[in-house]
Amino acid sequence: MTDNRSSLRPREDAGVATAIDGVVVLDGPDGVAVTMTPDAAAQTADSLHAAANEARRHAGLGPGAPEGAGPGA
């Protein structure tokens, strides 16, 4: 099995979450849609936030990044 992660291109357009009839619907790019319970949506939000912060640190863009790191440094 090959590792396709290196060929993935990150999206810059964000998904949109909407509460409908007691569930959360997350609409993403290219017609991706996920329906979740409120608890699952909250856990997903926490996980996404943590992963985004870690990705920013790795890219030298956020809190915890070394001084002078990042684009243009």
N, C-alpha and C positions, 0 to 999 in steps of 0.2 A: 504494500500500500504506500502510495506517495504522500508526502506532506504538502498539502495545497495552501497552507497558511501564508507562505511567502508570496503567493500569487494573488492573494485577496487584496482588493483595493477598498480601503475604508470609505464609507459614505460620509458626507458632510451634512446631509439633510437629516434632521432628527425625526424620530417617530412621534406620533401624537397619541396621548392616552385620553380616553373618554369614559366616564361612568354612565352606564346604560342599564336600567332595570336591575341594579344590585350587583352588576359585574363590571369589570374594567376591560375595555377593548383597546388594545395597542395596535395602531395602524402604522406600519413601517413602509419603507421604500419598496417599490416594485410590487405593490399589492399584498405585501405580507401583513397578515392580521392575526392577532392572538387574543383570545378571550380568557381572562383569569378571574379568580375570586379576588376580593379585596385583599385578603392576607397574602396570596401569591403575588399580587401586583406590588404590594409594599415590600415584600422580600426581594422581588426583582428590581425595584427601584433602589433599594439599599445595595444590592449586588452591582448594579450598573454604576452607581455613584462611586463605590469603592474601586471598581475596575477602571473607571475614567480617571480617578485620582492617581492610581498606580501607573496608568499609561502616560499621564502628564509628567509624573516624576521620571519615568524612563526616557521620555523625550526632553527632559530638562525644562518643562514648561510650568510646573506648578509648585505648590508648597512642598518642601522637602528636597527640591532639586538643588544641586550644588550651585553656589554663586557663580555667575558668569556663564552658566550652561544655557543651552537652547539655541534656537536659530539666531544667527547674526552675532553670536558670542565670539 
